[in-house]
Amino acid sequence: MKGKIFLTSLVVGPLIVVGFGQHMPVTLANETEASTDDAITELSAESTPVSTGVFEGCPGSFWRGSPEDGVQGGRWLWNDVIDPEWSASGGEGANPNIWIYGFNTFFTPMPELAASTMMSLLNVEDDAEDYRKAASSLVAGYLNASWGMAYPYTADELAAKWDAAVRSGNFVDLHTELERANNAVGGCPVPTSAE
């Protein structure tokens, strides 16, 4: 059957997201409109998995919480090494890092982030430098991927994305991509922690 596939702007890394309806939205590598035949050729030529599920993600504001406003979020799930609240909340394994870990000791370092901790980066303001916003989105994304939700990237893929951004200097695209993933349609499946 010949027809048109209208591509979405949703980028989910190595996955091709297939939706359902009268038109089938698909994101291909080149993000252009393609005929059904072209899409089938590209889909069959790639070994990329297809997902028909909904991705989940928790924003940085969830992971930092806001005790001043009475919102705990997930802040108490990763404040201790091998935090028991992490696994009690449904998280897989142990939390990957804690509030006070230096960002540069965990990810590809940048001199400008030498004094930054994981938690301090989750408190980045909207008018911060692009690399700080990207690092903030990365911290939240890494917690999401490590917790075990239906997040579109693995922890290793996120570390590689940060490394590529440091090498290229393109932090805007990384921040945009990870903010989209951290605020996924499926929402945040992690229960709020209590301290």
C-alpha positions in Angstrom: 0.0 0.0 0.0 1.4 3.4 -1.0 0.9 6.3 1.3 2.6 9.0 3.3 4.1 8.7 6.7 4.3 12.0 8.6 7.3 12.1 10.8 7.2 13.5 14.3 9.8 15.7 15.9 10.2 13.3 18.8 13.8 12.1 18.9 14.4 9.1 21.1 18.0 8.2 20.4 18.4 4.8 18.8 14.7 4.0 18.8 12.1 4.6 16.1 8.9 5.4 17.7 5.8 4.2 15.9 2.4 5.6 16.8 -1.0 4.5 15.6 -3.8 6.2 13.9 -4.8 7.3 10.4 -1.3 8.5 9.8 1.6 6.7 11.4 4.1 9.1 13.0 7.6 7.8 12.8 10.9 9.4 13.5 13.7 8.4 11.2 17.3 9.4 11.3 16.9 12.2 8.8 13.6 13.6 10.3 12.1 14.2 6.9 8.8 13.2 5.3 9.1 9.9 3.5 6.8 7.6 1.6 5.7 4.3 3.1 8.1 2.4 0.8 11.0 4.6 1.8 10.2 4.1 5.5 9.9 0.4 5.1 13.3 0.3 3.3 14.9 2.3 6.1 13.3 0.3 8.8 14.3 -3.0 7.3 17.8 -1.7 6.5 18.4 -0.8 10.2 18.7 -3.1 13.1 17.1 -0.5 15.3 14.4 -1.8 17.6 10.8 -0.5 17.3 8.9 0.6 20.4 5.2 1.0 20.6 5.2 1.7 24.3 5.2 5.0 26.2 8.4 6.3 27.7 8.6 7.5 31.3 10.8 10.1 32.9 11.1 12.2 36.0 12.2 15.8 35.7 15.1 17.3 37.6 12.6 19.1 39.9 11.4 15.6 41.1 14.9 14.4 41.9 15.9 17.5 43.8 12.5 18.0 45.6 11.7 21.2 47.2 11.4 20.8 51.0 10.7 24.5 51.4 7.5 24.0 49.3 6.7 20.7 51.0 7.5 18.7 47.9 9.9 15.9 48.7 10.0 14.3 45.2 12.8 11.7 44.9 15.4 13.6 46.8 15.7 11.1 49.7 16.1 8.1 47.3 19.7 9.0 46.5 21.2 10.9 49.4 23.1 7.9 50.8 25.4 5.4 49.2 23.4 2.3 48.4 20.3 4.1 49.7 17.7 1.6 50.9 14.9 4.0 49.9 16.1 3.6 46.2 15.2 -0.1 46.1 12.2 0.3 48.4 10.7 2.7 45.8 11.1 0.1 43.1 14.4 1.2 41.8 16.7 -1.4 40.3 20.0 -2.2 42.1 21.5 0.7 44.0 21.4 4.4 43.3 24.2 5.3 40.9 25.4 8.4 42.7 24.5 10.7 45.7 23.9 14.4 46.1 27.4 15.3 47.0 29.3 13.4 44.3 31.3 15.7 42.1 29.9 15.9 38.6 33.3 15.8 37.0 34.3 12.6 38.9 31.4 10.8 37.4 31.1 12.2 33.8 33.5 13.6 31.2 34.9 16.6 33.1 34.6 20.2 32.2 36.7 22.8 34.1 33.6 25.0 34.4 31.8 22.3 36.4 34.7 21.5 38.7 32.9 22.6 41.9 29.5 21.2 40.8 27.8 18.4 42.7 25.0 16.3 41.3 22.5 18.1 43.5 23.8 21.6 42.8 23.3 21.0 39.1 19.6 20.0 39.7 19.2 23.5 41.1 20.3 25.2 37.9 18.2 28.2 36.9 16.6 28.7 33.5 19.0 31.5 32.6 22.1 29.4 33.3 24.8 28.6 30.7 23.9 26.0 28.2 26.4 23.5 29.5 25.0 23.8 33.1 21.4 23.2 31.8 22.6 20.2 29.8 24.5 18.8 32.9 21.3 19.3 35.0 19.2 17.4 32.4 21.9 14.7 32.3 21.9 14.2 36.1 18.1 13.7 36.1 18.3 11.5 33.0 21.0 9.3 34.6 18.8 8.8 37.7 15.8 8.0 35.5 17.8 5.4 33.4 19.3 3.9 36.5 16.0 3.6 38.4 14.7 1.2 35.8 11.7 3.0 34.3 10.8 2.9 30.6 13.3 5.6 29.9 14.5 6.0 26.3 18.2 5.9 27.1 20.5 3.7 29.1 23.0 5.1 31.6 25.8 4.3 29.3 24.1 6.0 26.3 23.7 9.1 28.5 27.3 9.2 29.5 28.3 8.9 25.8 25.9 11.7 24.9 27.5 14.0 27.5 31.0 13.0 26.2 29.9 13.9 22.7 28.5 17.3 23.8 31.7 18.1 25.7 33.7 17.3 22.5 31.4 19.2 20.2 30.3 22.1 22.5 26.7 21.4 21.4 24.9 21.5 24.8 21.7 23.1 23.6 20.6 20.0 21.6 21.5 17.7 24.5 19.6 19.7 27.0 16.5 19.9 24.7 16.7 16.1 24.0 17.1 15.1 27.7 14.4 17.6 28.9 12.0 16.0 26.5 12.9 12.5 27.8 12.8 13.6 31.4 9.3 15.0 30.9 8.0 12.0 28.9 4.4 11.4 28.2 4.3 8.4 30.5 5.1 10.6 33.5 7.2 9.8 36.5 6.6 6.3 37.9 8.7 6.8 41.0 6.8 7.3 44.2 7.6 10.4 46.3 10.1 9.8 49.0 9.5 10.8 52.6 12.1 11.9 55.1 
